[in-house]
């Protein structure tokens, strides 16, 4: 079956006094591409944020690469792409400066060396933004902001890539670039867990779909389109023409 990269067992989490995750079990193995699907409020983004430690657990356990998350420190192995926001969080910065922050987990004493700069350039090339390297992120379109966020995650050369709605609100040209980038990562053996509002151009890459409903796992197996809509009552966000809104979460850099 392969090594477990992410393992959730009985994970529960609350936002305020409201239970959001109600005992989630999930395992993602090395080399897998797993999509989290579900209606708004089903707990998809909360599950992602609990894995990286941004949402505290009220119960259950999470492991990363076989280590309990509370003891996990090797974050350079993990690339995280938050739901789209401004790439620099409102701080004036160039594209290269933003992407370089993704390399700090590998830099010695916070000083970027030649290998680090090379990795930043390679990440920008992968997302088709090398020609905008010196531009201010304030001058970018929404789709270009998303490419910068993905390049920032790729700069650390991660073994695990966690992405929250990478295609949401992104123009078709950027969707195609992002799909090609993800194909390259999968071909290189990177494990991927991503929240999707719709399968879209990423559908051929998805090994498993985990559908959440009211904080519980409703389905864990082939993507819903493959098993048929009626097998997944309550799931309303798997069709490319569905334009309903996504969960609104603004997150910063993974510390």
Residue pairs with C-beta under 8 A, 6 or more apart in sequence:
1 29
2 29
2 30
2 31
2 32
3 29
3 30
3 65
3 66
4 27
4 28
4 29
4 30
4 63
4 66
5 28
5 29
5 30
5 32
5 64
5 65
5 159
5 160
5 191
6 26
6 27
6 28
6 51
6 62
6 63
6 64
6 160
6 191
6 193
7 26
7 27
7 28
7 61
7 62
7 63
8 24
8 25
8 26
8 27
8 47
8 50
8 51
8 60
8 61
8 62
9 25
9 60
9 61
9 62
10 23
10 24
10 25
10 59
10 60
10 61
11 21
11 23
11 24
11 25
11 26
11 47
11 50
11 57
11 59
11 60
11 61
11 62
12 19
12 21
12 22
12 23
12 24
12 57
12 58
12 59
12 60
13 19
13 20
13 21
13 43
13 46
13 47
13 50
13 55
13 56
13 57
13 58
14 20
14 58
15 46
15 55
19 58
19 215
20 43
20 46
20 215
21 43
21 46
21 47
21 50
21 215
22 43
22 214
22 215
22 216
23 59
23 60
23 215
23 216
24 43
24 47
24 60
24 212
24 215
24 216
24 217
25 217
26 34
26 47
26 210
26 217
26 220
28 34
28 191
28 193
29 191
30 189
30 191
31 186
31 189
31 191
32 191
32 192
32 207
32 208
33 186
33 191
33 192
33 194
33 205
33 206
33 207
33 208
34 192
34 193
34 194
34 206
34 207
34 208
34 209
34 210
35 194
35 195
35 196
35 199
35 202
35 206
35 208
35 209
35 210
35 223
36 44
36 47
36 48
36 193
36 194
36 195
36 196
36 209
36 210
36 212
37 44
37 195
37 196
37 199
37 209
37 210
37 211
37 212
37 223
37 224
37 235
37 237
37 238
38 44
38 211
38 212
38 213
38 218
38 235
38 237
39 213
39 234
39 235
39 236
39 237
40 237
40 244
40 245
40 246
40 247
41 247
42 212
42 213
42 214
42 215
43 212
43 214
43 215
44 195
44 212
44 247
45 83
45 164
45 165
45 195
45 247
45 249
46 55
46 215
47 212
48 162
48 164
48 193
48 195
49 55
49 164
49 249
49 251
50 56
50 57
50 62
51 62
51 64
51 69
51 162
51 193
52 78
52 80
52 162
52 254
53 69
54 251
61 68
61 69
62 68
62 69
63 69
63 72
64 72
64 77
64 78
64 160
65 72
65 74
65 77
65 159
65 160
75 105
75 254
75 255
76 105
76 106
76 156
76 158
77 158
77 159
77 160
78 156
78 158
78 159
78 160
78 161
78 162
78 254
79 102
79 153
79 154
79 156
79 158
79 160
79 161
79 162
80 153
80 162
80 163
80 254
81 149
81 150
81 152
81 153
81 161
81 162
81 163
81 164
81 166
82 149
82 164
82 249
82 250
82 251
82 252
83 164
83 165
83 168
83 246
83 247
83 248
83 249
83 250
83 251
84 142
84 145
84 146
84 149
84 165
84 168
84 169
84 170
85 145
85 250
85 251
86 137
86 145
87 93
87 95
87 98
87 137
87 140
87 145
87 148
87 149
87 152
88 97
88 98
88 137
88 138
89 252
89 253
92 136
92 138
93 136
93 137
94 133
94 134
94 135
94 136
94 137
95 124
95 129
95 132
95 133
95 134
95 135
95 136
95 137
95 140
95 148
96 120
96 124
96 133
96 134
98 137
98 148
98 152
99 120
99 123
99 124
99 148
99 151
99 152
99 155
100 112
100 116
100 117
100 120
100 155
101 152
101 253
102 120
102 123
102 151
102 152
102 153
102 154
102 155
102 156
103 112
103 116
103 119
103 120
103 155
103 156
104 110
104 112
105 156
106 116
106 119
106 156
106 157
107 113
107 116
112 120
119 155
119 156
119 157
120 151
120 155
121 130
121 133
122 154
123 151
123 152
123 154
123 155
124 130
124 132
124 133
124 151
126 151
126 154
126 181
126 184
127 147
127 148
127 150
127 151
127 154
127 177
127 178
127 181
128 147
128 177
129 144
129 147
129 148
129 151
132 140
132 144
137 145
137 148
140 148
141 171
141 174
142 169
142 170
142 171
143 170
143 171
143 173
143 174
143 175
144 174
146 166
146 170
146 174
146 178
147 174
147 177
147 178
150 163
150 166
150 178
150 181
153 161
153 163
154 161
154 181
154 185
158 190
159 189
159 190
159 191
160 190
160 191
160 192
160 193
161 182
161 185
161 190
161 191
161 192
161 193
161 194
162 192
162 193
162 194
163 192
163 193
163 194
163 195
164 194
164 195
164 249
164 251
165 195
165 196
165 197
165 246
165 247
166 178
166 182
166 194
166 196
167 175
167 178
167 196
167 197
167 198
167 200
167 201
167 202
168 197
168 246
169 246
170 178
175 200
175 201
176 201
179 200
179 201
179 202
179 205
182 192
182 202
182 205
183 205
185 192
186 192
186 205
192 205
194 202
196 202
196 237
197 237
197 242
197 244
197 246
198 237
198 238
198 239
198 240
198 242
199 206
199 223
199 225
199 238
199 240
200 240
203 223
203 225
206 223
208 220
208 221
208 222
208 223
209 219
209 220
209 221
209 222
209 223
209 224
210 217
210 219
210 220
211 217
211 218
211 219
211 220
211 224
211 232
211 235
212 218
213 234
213 235
218 232
218 233
218 234
218 235
219 227
219 231
219 232
219 235
221 227
223 238
224 231
224 232
224 235
224 238
225 238
229 235
229 238
236 242
236 244
237 244
